[in-house]
Amino acid sequence: MRTHMLKFTLAALLGFSAAALAEGAAQPMGNLQPRAAEMARLSDKNLLLGLSKAGDQLVAVGDRGTVLLSADGTQWQQMPAPVHATLTAVSFADGKNGWIGGHDSTILHTDDGGQTWKLQSFNAKDSKPVLGVLALDAQRAYAVGAYGMFLSTIDAGATWSPVVAPAILQDGLHLNAMIKLNNGDLFLAGETGLAGVLDNGQTWRRLKLPYDGSLFGALPRGERGALVFGLRGNVFATSDVRSNAWTRINTGTVQSFYSGTILPSGDALLVGADGAVLLVGADNKARLASSNDTGASYAAVLPWKDGLLVTSELGIGRIATPGK
């Protein structure tokens, strides 16, 4: 399993039915019941896709329903999970409350820091993956995914409802990631250069980018700005997402970028295919920081203590913070 197995291409490879395109809400479990994840001795060495902080702990998720917890970023413990589906993304609002998204429209919830997980959505019949989750607080969260999957909850996941966003959903495109900007606005990124922002907490506006390829993620920048990244080394930045004035970053590579984080220095750090690591400064100048020799592609990155944790098809790894 190499780059093609990572979360950003899973939806494109699954071949969903036309009927799935029109469905927006979380589906009932029906006759195809989930089976629990298997407990594996080397679970931290297999395909892992999502990574999040949960207070003072870390949570990683990945293939075959794997959910891992760690207090130090070195020793990882697999936790029981009620599904065997590939888990693609994880987000915590605080040290206790978090959500996981995955294949088969899977949504899992915890209110005890990841010790136990409750299944809130599952539909193996349609096999639509959740590709991104964003936990806002103990009650509110979003899930986005393939073919315009766009769900929200305001009751800790007791119910998940389709988001009304015709400007975003009219083409049935994959929604890959959602973030919160530094001013509190919500921003999402998807395929064919799709980007959107929530106006006044009520209406989703579709934005215009000078790019029609897939965007796999975004990072907040300044008060109202964002940095977005995706296929073939494409990275764009703006100081105000509503201005539709985006600057293309000269990355010097055609490697795709799949995840990113903001370093304590304020620089953006992106990771992606074949171990690519890119630093982008506030002046929009970029430099390739490193590449590994394993062939592994990084799916997620998170600052941890004096370095960075990354997930890949080889499990959890550590890389040095560039410049240190």
Disulfide bonds with the S-S distance in Angstrom:
none
